[in-house]
Each structure stands twice: as structure tokens, then as C-alpha cells.
Amino acid sequence: MRNQSSQPDKRKEEMSSTARGSSSRKKTALIVSLAVLCLAAAGIFLATVFRGGTKPTKAEPHAQFVEKELTIEESAKAYNERAVRVAERLVKELPNFPEPIFLLGYVHYEQEKHAEAVKVWEEGLKIDSSRPDAYQAMGLMALERGDYDTAISYWRRALQAEPNWPGARRAIGLALMHLGRVAEAVPELEADLETSPDSAQTHFLLGDAAFQLGKLEDARKHYEAAIKFHPGFTSAYYGLFKTLTRLGEAEAAKLPLQKFQAMKSRERKAKREGEEAYDDLAAQRRILARTYDRAGMVCAAYGKEESAVGHFRVASKLDSTNAECRFHLAMLHEKRGEVEDAIGMYQEVSRLRPEDFGPYLSLGALYAGQGKLLDAEHFFSRAIRFAPNHPAGYRELATLYLAARKKLDEAETLAKRAVDLQPSAANYDLLAWAFYVNGKFDEAQDAARRALEMEPENEVYRSRYENIRARR
């Protein structure tokens, strides 16, 4: 049973100083959202590296490491300096490897030291020029300073490195709209929808573009889609209000206007309360925790597992709400065969993010491996509850029942649902198994044949198909 990786953090924390915080608040919501995407994309890359892994190096006592790393002055400046030192230490420990260099660049980036970030990333790109996350970040910084042509060139390079890099075409479309080249922005945004059809931001930008081009019915369609995929998208309601008004539908325009005014009022109140409650020191602790988390992922990627454990533990102590570092620590415990530690950490992640189905899948797999079928059933069922349109929970629960020879009718139903959601070779093979144990041999053979047609070189699928044919 396969574990599901966590979604990277999609929140952009406030920066360290009051001056930087004031500057950040002046950025548009779309630019901030692109910054979030950029950081999330970096997390995607690091998670991929982390899961790859290499041969372990000499063990390091992580308990002492954690205690030593937490002896830090209680000031925002000290947290910033510590973040830089953590990344610089990895650069020295792993010379000529790109990941620590790009990590250092992100530390500078989060502290809004953009010139330093670009300088570091350029050094990293000399080692590995195919890093879309670095181009994405440099494009964002160019966008923030109003250098839209440079931003576009960076995002084009990100797409050269990875044609489906998340949000790059959306960002190009935004920059083109800032340049007044609205018609050119449309195909970029439409291309983004091909890979992210549920993106409220892309639909919103297409709505704005269509409105500016006088295509009011298209504008209506995209604003409504933005609201559908993100009901709290305040600006989309205003865009829909403008469009309906221009179309002469004054009565219909009243509802989105009322929604916009009510949401805007709540946003202003939340902003005032947020500014009053803002804790610069706590924000810096969270940023430093993210640095330790990323450093841990780099260490794990190069086989420094004890050091990785230490970094993850520091991150969890610095930020009691950071689910990512706990998920990464759980994954590492699981990889090392430390099952009880992995279970404990996945449970912490579930406590912090109860609607995230990934930890439930991991917990179900671990309990199934221990032969604790009721516990495994419980967590796979929770995964289905929180992700009813994802095939993984159905697939894992069906596999559990089939392997245990229990609830076989339900296993068949679950396997059918997995195929409906994702008609893959693996799911058809599972369905063939379910049909077979329930005595439905014709259906079993047909499902097994579908799996084999999709992956004709797969010996497991071929063996199941031949066995079903032979035993009919």
C-alpha cells in the first residue's frame, strides 16, 4: 500500500520586520497567491528529492542535535540569522550539490533579501540549470518590482525546464495583463486551465481578460467558475457584478454586489484584528521552522537520516502547528522501519489537519502491516470520508478486505468505485480480483484483460489474467 505525500504548505507567512510587513500588505492578492504557489512548488521539488533518498551516512545523535539547535535568542533578528546559518551549514556540508544552495536562496527570499536570493540561485543554476522552482521565484520577484518582461522570461525558462510546472502559465498571463497585452494573456491562461481546470485564480483572470475584451458572456462564465471553485473569492463577485451590470441584468447583479460588500466588510474587520494580533516573533519562529523542515528534507535526500530527524524535530518544537515537518518525520520513521514512531507522528498530523486524507492512508497501511485490521479499516474509511472523489481510499480498503477474505461484496463495490474515479491498470486488476473471489468469472476476465491491455509488460497483471482464464 502506497503512502500519499502531503500537500505542500499553501500559506505565505508574514515577513520579519514591521517595515517589510507594511510593504507586503501593499501587494495585490494575486501576486501574493503566486508567491504561495512558488513556495509550494519548491516544497513539491524537495518532497520529490526526499522520497528518492540515497545510502545512509554515519549516524548522528539527533536528541543532542535538537537540544543544541533550540538554544537560540528570543528575537526575530536571531531567528532570521539562525535560518541563514542552517542553510549555509548545509551548503558547506554538501558542497557542489544544488539542493542546499537553492534552500539558502529560499531563506533569503522569505526574508525579502531579493538581491541575495537571486545571487544564490544563479550560483545554484550553474550546477543545475533545470530548476523550475528557482526560475519561478525569480519571476515572482521581478513581477513584484514591476519588471513584467523579465518576469515572463523567467517563467518561460521554468516551462522549458518543466513544461507542466504548476502555475507558470497563469503567472505569464498575469504579467501580460499588467503589460496591457490582454489578448496575448488569454491563450496562456487557457493553457493553464488544461492542467488546473479547478483553478479559481485562472478563471478569475480569464474573466477579467474577457471583460476587458468586451466578451461579456465569457466573462460571466469564468467569474461564475471562479466562485464555484472558491466561494470566498471576493473579487470574483465584484467582477460578476460588473459583468451583469454591463449586460443589462441589473436585478441579477444585485446578489453578487451584496456578496461582495458583505465579504469586503468581513475582510476589513479581519485585517484590523489580524494586525492587532500579529506577533512578529511567532511569525519568525514559523518561518525558521520551515527552514529546518526543508533542511531536513535535503539531509534525508543525501542519506543523512539522523541529521534529518534532528532538523524535523527542531521544526516541530519551533512551530506546534506545522503539520508538514511532522509528516516528513513520519515518512522517515516509516522508511527506517520505526513503525510506532511513524504511527505517533502521523496521528499528530491528523490532529493538526483532520481533513487531510494522506495521513489516514499511511496509518491504515501501517496498521494493516501489523495485522491490526480493524484499525486499518477505520483509517482507510476516514480517508474515503475526507476524500470521497479520490480513488486511493477505496483501493486500499478493497485490498484490505480481499486480502483478509472478509466483506467481499463490499470489496467489489469499493473496487468499482476506484475504477470509476481512476480507470487505471492497477484499479482494473484490483477489480478483476474482486470479481474473481465473488465468483463472477466473466467480469473478472474482462477486467483483467483491461488491465493487461493498459500495461502489457506487467507480469503481475498477465499472471492474474492467465490464472482467471485457466480456472474458469
C-alpha positions as CSV (number, residue, x, y, z in Angstrom):
1,M,0.0,0.0,0.0
2,R,1.4,3.3,-1.0
3,N,1.6,6.4,1.2
4,Q,0.3,9.7,-0.1
5,S,2.6,12.7,0.2
6,S,1.3,15.8,1.9
7,Q,0.3,18.8,0.1
8,P,2.8,21.5,0.4
9,D,2.1,24.5,2.7
10,K,0.0,27.0,0.8
11,R,0.2,29.9,3.2
12,K,2.7,32.7,2.8
13,E,3.8,33.8,6.3
14,E,4.3,37.5,7.0
15,M,7.9,38.7,6.8
16,S,10.0,39.6,9.8
17,S,10.2,43.3,10.3
18,T,7.4,45.9,10.6
19,A,8.7,47.7,7.5
20,R,8.7,44.5,5.4
21,G,5.3,43.6,6.8
22,S,3.9,47.0,5.7
23,S,5.4,46.6,2.3
24,S,4.0,43.1,1.9
25,R,0.5,44.3,2.8
26,K,0.6,46.6,-0.3
27,K,1.0,43.7,-2.7
28,T,-2.1,42.6,-4.6
29,A,-3.8,39.4,-3.6
30,L,-2.9,37.8,-6.9
31,I,0.8,38.5,-6.5
32,V,0.7,37.1,-3.0
33,S,-1.1,34.0,-4.3
34,L,1.7,33.5,-6.8
35,A,4.3,33.7,-4.1
36,V,2.4,31.0,-2.2
37,L,2.4,28.9,-5.4
38,C,6.2,29.5,-5.8
39,L,6.9,28.3,-2.3
40,A,4.6,25.3,-2.6
41,A,6.3,24.4,-5.9
42,A,9.6,24.4,-4.0
43,G,8.1,22.1,-1.5
44,I,7.0,19.7,-4.3
45,F,10.5,19.6,-5.6
46,L,12.1,19.0,-2.2
47,A,9.5,16.3,-1.3
48,T,10.4,14.5,-4.6
49,V,14.1,14.6,-3.6
50,F,13.3,13.5,-0.1
51,R,11.3,10.5,-1.3
52,G,14.2,9.5,-3.6
53,G,16.8,9.0,-0.8
54,T,20.3,7.7,-1.0
55,K,22.5,5.4,1.1
56,P,22.7,6.5,4.7
57,T,25.8,8.1,6.1
58,K,27.2,7.9,9.6
59,A,24.5,8.2,12.3
60,E,24.3,11.5,14.3
61,P,22.7,11.6,17.8
62,H,19.6,13.7,17.0
63,A,18.5,14.1,20.6
64,Q,21.6,16.2,21.3
65,F,21.2,17.9,18.0
66,V,17.7,19.1,18.8
67,E,18.6,20.5,22.2
68,K,21.6,22.3,20.8
69,E,19.7,23.8,17.9
70,L,17.0,25.2,20.2
71,T,19.4,27.3,22.3
72,I,18.5,30.5,20.4
73,E,18.0,34.1,21.5
74,E,14.3,35.0,21.6
75,S,14.3,37.7,18.9
76,A,13.1,37.9,15.4
77,K,16.5,39.0,14.2
78,A,18.1,36.0,15.8
79,Y,15.6,33.7,14.2
80,N,16.4,35.2,10.8
81,E,20.1,34.8,11.4
82,R,19.7,31.2,12.5
83,A,17.7,30.4,9.4
84,V,20.6,31.6,7.2
85,R,23.2,29.7,9.3
86,V,21.2,26.5,9.0
87,A,21.2,26.8,5.2
88,E,24.8,27.9,5.0
89,R,25.9,25.0,7.1
90,L,24.2,22.6,4.7
91,V,26.0,24.3,1.7
92,K,29.3,23.6,3.4
93,E,28.4,20.1,4.4
94,L,27.2,19.2,0.9
95,P,29.4,21.2,-1.4
96,N,28.6,21.3,-5.2
97,F,25.1,19.9,-4.6
98,P,22.3,22.1,-5.8
99,E,19.6,21.5,-3.1
100,P,21.4,23.2,-0.2
101,I,22.1,26.2,-2.4
102,F,18.5,26.6,-3.5
103,L,17.5,26.2,0.1
104,L,19.7,29.1,1.1
105,G,18.1,31.1,-1.8
106,Y,14.7,30.5,-0.3
107,V,15.8,31.6,3.1
108,H,16.9,34.9,1.6
109,Y,13.7,35.1,-0.4
110,E,11.5,34.6,2.7
111,Q,13.4,37.4,4.5
112,E,12.8,39.6,1.4
113,K,16.5,39.8,0.7
114,H,15.8,39.5,-3.0
115,A,19.2,40.5,-4.3
116,E,20.9,37.9,-2.2
117,A,18.3,35.3,-3.2
118,V,18.9,35.9,-6.9
119,K,22.7,35.8,-6.4
120,V,22.5,32.5,-4.6
121,W,20.1,31.0,-7.1
122,E,22.2,32.0,-10.0
123,E,25.1,30.0,-8.4
124,G,22.8,27.1,-8.0
125,L,21.7,27.2,-11.6
126,K,25.3,26.9,-12.7
127,I,25.2,23.4,-11.1
128,D,21.6,22.5,-12.2
129,S,20.1,24.8,-14.8
130,S,16.9,22.8,-14.9
131,R,15.3,24.1,-11.7
132,P,11.9,25.5,-12.4
133,D,11.3,26.5,-8.8
134,A,14.2,28.9,-8.9
135,Y,13.0,30.5,-12.2
136,Q,9.5,30.7,-10.7
137,A,10.7,32.6,-7.6
138,M,12.9,35.0,-9.6
139,G,9.9,35.6,-11.9
140,L,7.8,36.5,-8.9
141,M,10.3,38.9,-7.6
142,A,10.5,40.6,-11.0
143,L,6.7,40.8,-11.0
144,E,6.7,42.4,-7.6
145,R,9.0,45.2,-8.7
146,G,7.0,45.8,-11.9
147,D,9.6,44.3,-14.3
148,Y,7.0,42.2,-16.2
149,D,9.1,41.3,-19.2
150,T,11.8,39.9,-17.0
151,A,9.2,38.0,-15.0
152,I,7.8,36.5,-18.2
153,S,11.3,35.4,-19.4
154,Y,11.9,33.6,-16.1
155,W,8.6,31.8,-16.2
156,R,9.3,30.8,-19.8
157,R,12.6,29.3,-18.6
158,A,10.7,27.5,-15.9
159,L,8.4,25.9,-18.5
160,Q,11.5,24.9,-20.6
161,A,12.7,23.0,-17.6
162,E,9.3,21.5,-16.7
163,P,6.5,22.0,-19.3
164,N,3.8,21.4,-16.8
165,W,5.3,23.4,-13.9
166,P,2.3,24.5,-11.7
167,G,1.0,28.0,-12.2
168,A,3.8,29.2,-14.6
169,R,1.4,29.9,-17.5
170,R,-1.0,31.6,-15.1
171,A,1.8,33.8,-13.9
172,I,2.7,34.7,-17.5
173,G,-0.9,35.5,-18.2
174,L,-1.0,37.9,-15.2
175,A,2.2,39.6,-16.3
176,L,0.9,40.1,-19.8
177,M,-2.3,41.6,-18.4
178,H,-0.1,44.0,-16.4
179,L,1.6,45.0,-19.7
180,G,-1.8,45.6,-21.3
181,R,-1.4,42.7,-23.6
182,V,-4.7,41.1,-22.6
183,A,-5.4,39.2,-25.9
184,E,-1.9,37.5,-25.6
185,A,-2.7,36.6,-22.0
186,V,-5.8,34.6,-22.8
187,P,-4.1,31.6,-24.5
188,E,-1.6,31.3,-21.7
189,L,-4.4,31.3,-19.1
190,E,-6.4,28.8,-21.2
191,A,-3.4,26.5,-21.3
192,D,-3.1,26.7,-17.5
193,L,-6.7,25.5,-17.3
194,E,-5.8,22.4,-19.2
195,T,-3.6,21.3,-16.3
196,S,-5.5,23.1,-13.5
197,P,-9.2,23.1,-14.5
198,D,-10.4,23.9,-11.0
199,S,-8.1,26.9,-10.6
200,A,-10.3,29.8,-9.3
201,Q,-7.5,32.3,-9.9
202,T,-7.1,31.3,-13.5
203,H,-10.8,31.5,-14.1
204,F,-10.8,34.9,-12.4
205,L,-8.0,36.2,-14.6
206,L,-9.8,34.9,-17.7
207,G,-12.9,36.7,-16.5
208,D,-11.0,39.9,-16.2
209,A,-9.5,39.4,-19.7
210,A,-12.8,38.6,-21.3
211,F,-14.4,41.7,-19.6
212,Q,-11.6,44.0,-20.9
213,L,-12.0,42.5,-24.4
214,G,-15.8,43.0,-24.3
215,K,-16.6,39.3,-24.3
216,L,-19.2,39.6,-21.6
217,E,-20.7,36.1,-21.7
218,D,-17.2,34.6,-21.4
219,A,-16.5,36.9,-18.5
220,R,-19.7,35.8,-16.8
221,K,-18.8,32.1,-17.3
222,H,-15.3,32.5,-15.8
223,Y,-16.3,34.6,-12.9
224,E,-19.0,32.1,-12.0
225,A,-16.5,29.3,-12.3
226,A,-14.1,31.2,-10.0
227,I,-16.9,31.5,-7.4
228,K,-17.8,27.8,-7.9
229,F,-14.2,26.6,-7.1
230,H,-13.6,29.3,-4.4
231,P,-16.8,30.6,-2.9
232,G,-14.8,33.0,-0.8
233,F,-13.2,34.8,-3.8
234,T,-14.3,38.3,-3.1
235,S,-13.0,40.0,-6.3
236,A,-14.8,37.4,-8.4
237,Y,-18.2,38.6,-7.0
238,Y,-17.3,42.2,-8.0
239,G,-16.3,41.0,-11.4
240,L,-19.6,39.2,-11.9
241,F,-21.4,42.3,-10.6
242,K,-19.7,44.5,-13.2
243,T,-20.4,42.0,-16.0
244,L,-24.1,41.5,-15.2
245,T,-24.5,45.3,-15.0
246,R,-22.8,45.8,-18.4
247,L,-25.1,43.0,-19.8
248,G,-28.1,45.0,-18.6
249,E,-29.1,42.4,-16.0
250,A,-29.4,44.9,-13.1
251,E,-31.6,42.7,-10.9
252,A,-29.3,39.7,-11.3
253,A,-26.3,41.9,-10.5
254,K,-27.7,42.8,-7.0
255,L,-26.8,39.4,-5.4
256,P,-23.0,39.4,-6.3
257,L,-22.8,43.0,-5.3
258,Q,-24.3,42.2,-1.9
259,K,-22.0,39.3,-1.5
260,F,-19.0,41.4,-2.4
261,Q,-19.9,44.2,0.1
262,A,-20.5,41.7,2.9
263,M,-17.3,39.8,2.3
264,K,-15.3,43.1,1.9
265,S,-16.6,44.3,5.3
266,R,-15.5,41.0,6.9
267,E,-12.1,41.2,5.3
268,R,-11.5,44.7,6.6
269,K,-12.5,43.6,10.1
270,A,-10.3,40.5,9.9
271,K,-7.4,42.7,8.7
272,R,-7.7,45.1,11.6
273,E,-7.9,42.2,14.1
274,G,-5.1,40.4,12.4
275,E,-2.8,43.5,12.6
276,E,-3.7,43.9,16.2
277,A,-3.0,40.2,17.0
278,Y,0.1,39.9,14.8
279,D,3.1,38.5,16.6
280,D,6.3,39.1,14.8
281,L,8.3,36.8,16.9
282,A,5.8,33.9,16.4
283,A,5.8,34.5,12.7
284,Q,9.6,34.3,12.6
285,R,9.5,31.0,14.6
286,R,7.2,29.6,11.9
287,I,9.5,30.7,9.1
288,L,12.5,29.3,10.9
289,A,10.6,26.0,11.4
290,R,10.0,25.8,7.7
291,T,13.7,26.3,7.1
292,Y,14.5,23.4,9.4
293,D,11.9,21.3,7.7
294,R,13.4,21.9,4.3
295,A,16.9,21.4,5.6
296,G,15.7,18.0,7.0
297,M,14.4,17.0,3.6
298,V,17.7,17.9,2.0
299,C,19.6,15.8,4.6
300,A,17.2,12.9,4.0
301,A,17.8,13.1,0.3
302,Y,21.5,12.6,0.8
303,G,21.3,9.8,3.3
304,K,22.0,12.0,6.4
305,E,19.0,10.5,8.1
306,E,19.9,11.2,11.8
307,S,20.5,14.8,10.9
308,A,17.2,14.9,9.0
309,V,15.4,13.6,12.1
310,G,17.0,16.3,14.2
311,H,16.0,19.0,11.8
312,F,12.4,17.8,11.7
313,R,12.3,17.6,15.5
314,V,13.6,21.2,15.8
315,A,10.9,22.3,13.3
316,S,8.2,20.6,15.3
317,K,9.3,22.2,18.5
318,L,9.6,25.7,17.0
319,D,6.1,25.5,15.5
320,S,3.4,23.4,17.2
321,T,1.1,23.9,14.2
322,N,3.5,22.8,11.5
323,A,2.0,19.6,10.0
324,E,4.5,19.3,7.1
325,C,7.6,18.7,9.3
326,R,5.7,16.1,11.3
327,F,4.5,14.4,8.1
328,H,8.1,14.3,6.8
329,L,9.3,12.9,10.1
330,A,6.6,10.2,10.0
331,M,7.7,9.3,6.5
332,L,11.3,9.0,7.6
333,H,10.3,6.9,10.6
334,E,8.3,4.6,8.3
335,K,11.2,4.3,5.9
336,R,13.5,3.3,8.7
337,G,11.0,0.7,10.0
338,E,10.3,2.6,13.2
339,V,6.6,1.8,12.9
340,E,5.4,3.0,16.3
341,D,7.2,6.4,15.9
342,A,5.7,6.7,12.5
343,I,2.2,6.0,13.7
344,G,2.5,8.5,16.5
345,M,3.7,11.2,14.1
346,Y,1.0,10.5,11.5
347,Q,-1.6,10.8,14.3
348,E,-0.1,14.3,15.2
349,V,-0.5,15.3,11.6
350,S,-4.1,14.1,11.6
351,R,-4.8,16.1,14.7
352,L,-3.4,19.3,13.0
353,R,-5.1,18.6,9.7
354,P,-8.1,16.4,10.3
355,E,-9.4,16.8,6.8
356,D,-6.2,15.7,5.1
357,F,-6.7,12.1,3.9
358,G,-3.0,11.3,3.3
359,P,-2.1,10.5,6.9
360,Y,-5.1,8.3,7.2
361,L,-3.9,6.2,4.2
362,S,-0.5,5.9,5.8
363,L,-1.9,4.9,9.2
364,G,-4.2,2.4,7.5
365,A,-1.2,0.9,5.7
366,L,0.9,0.7,8.9
367,Y,-1.8,-1.0,10.9
368,A,-2.5,-3.4,8.1
369,G,1.1,-4.3,8.1
370,Q,0.8,-5.1,11.8
371,G,-2.2,-7.3,11.2
372,K,-4.5,-4.8,13.0
373,L,-7.3,-5.0,10.5
374,L,-9.9,-3.1,12.5
375,D,-7.6,-0.1,12.9
376,A,-6.6,-0.3,9.3
377,E,-10.3,-0.4,8.2
378,H,-11.0,2.6,10.4
379,F,-8.3,4.8,8.9
380,F,-9.0,3.8,5.3
381,S,-12.7,4.6,5.9
382,R,-11.7,8.0,7.2
383,A,-9.6,8.6,4.1
384,I,-12.7,7.9,2.0
385,R,-14.8,10.2,4.2
386,F,-12.5,13.2,3.7
387,A,-11.6,12.4,0.0
388,P,-14.7,10.8,-1.5
389,N,-13.5,11.7,-5.0
390,H,-10.0,10.2,-4.7
391,P,-9.5,6.5,-5.6
392,A,-6.8,5.7,-3.0
393,G,-9.1,5.1,0.0
394,Y,-11.4,2.9,-2.0
395,R,-8.5,1.0,-3.4
396,E,-6.7,0.4,-0.1
397,L,-9.9,-0.6,1.8
398,A,-10.9,-3.0,-1.0
399,T,-7.4,-4.5,-1.0
400,L,-7.6,-5.0,2.8
401,Y,-10.9,-6.8,2.6
402,L,-9.8,-9.0,-0.3
403,A,-6.5,-10.0,1.5
404,A,-8.4,-10.8,4.7
405,R,-11.2,-12.6,2.8
406,K,-13.9,-10.5,4.5
407,K,-16.7,-8.2,3.3
408,L,-16.1,-9.4,-0.2
409,D,-19.3,-7.9,-1.7
410,E,-18.2,-4.5,-0.2
411,A,-14.7,-5.0,-1.6
412,E,-16.2,-5.4,-5.1
413,T,-18.2,-2.2,-4.6
414,L,-15.1,-0.3,-3.5
415,A,-13.0,-1.6,-6.4
416,K,-15.7,-0.5,-8.8
417,R,-15.7,3.0,-7.3
418,A,-11.9,3.1,-7.6
419,V,-12.2,2.3,-11.3
420,D,-14.9,4.9,-11.8
421,L,-12.7,7.5,-10.3
422,Q,-9.5,6.4,-12.0
423,P,-9.7,3.7,-14.7
424,S,-6.1,2.7,-14.4
425,A,-4.5,-0.7,-14.9
426,A,-3.9,-1.1,-11.2
427,N,-7.6,-0.5,-10.4
428,Y,-8.8,-2.8,-13.1
429,D,-6.5,-5.5,-11.8
430,L,-8.0,-5.0,-8.3
431,L,-11.5,-5.2,-9.7
432,A,-10.6,-8.4,-11.5
433,W,-9.5,-9.9,-8.2
434,A,-12.7,-8.7,-6.5
435,F,-14.9,-10.2,-9.3
436,Y,-13.0,-13.5,-9.2
437,V,-13.3,-14.1,-5.4
438,N,-17.0,-13.4,-5.7
439,G,-17.4,-16.0,-8.5
440,K,-18.0,-13.5,-11.3
441,F,-15.6,-15.1,-13.7
442,D,-16.6,-13.4,-17.0
443,E,-16.4,-10.0,-15.4
444,A,-13.1,-10.9,-13.7
445,Q,-11.6,-11.9,-17.1
446,D,-12.8,-8.8,-18.8
447,A,-11.4,-6.5,-16.0
448,A,-8.0,-8.4,-16.0
449,R,-7.9,-8.1,-19.8
450,R,-8.4,-4.3,-19.5
451,A,-5.5,-4.1,-17.0
452,L,-3.2,-6.1,-19.3
453,E,-4.1,-4.0,-22.3
454,M,-3.1,-0.9,-20.5
455,E,0.2,-2.4,-19.3
456,P,1.1,-5.4,-21.5
457,E,4.5,-5.8,-19.9
458,N,3.3,-6.1,-16.4
459,E,3.8,-9.7,-15.3
460,V,1.5,-9.5,-12.3
461,Y,-1.4,-8.5,-14.5
462,R,-0.5,-11.1,-17.1
463,S,-0.4,-13.8,-14.4
464,R,-3.8,-12.8,-13.0
465,Y,-5.3,-12.8,-16.4
466,E,-3.9,-16.2,-17.3
467,N,-5.0,-17.7,-13.9
468,I,-8.5,-16.4,-14.3
469,R,-8.7,-17.8,-17.9
470,A,-7.4,-21.2,-16.7
471,R,-9.8,-21.6,-13.8
472,R,-13.0,-20.6,-15.5
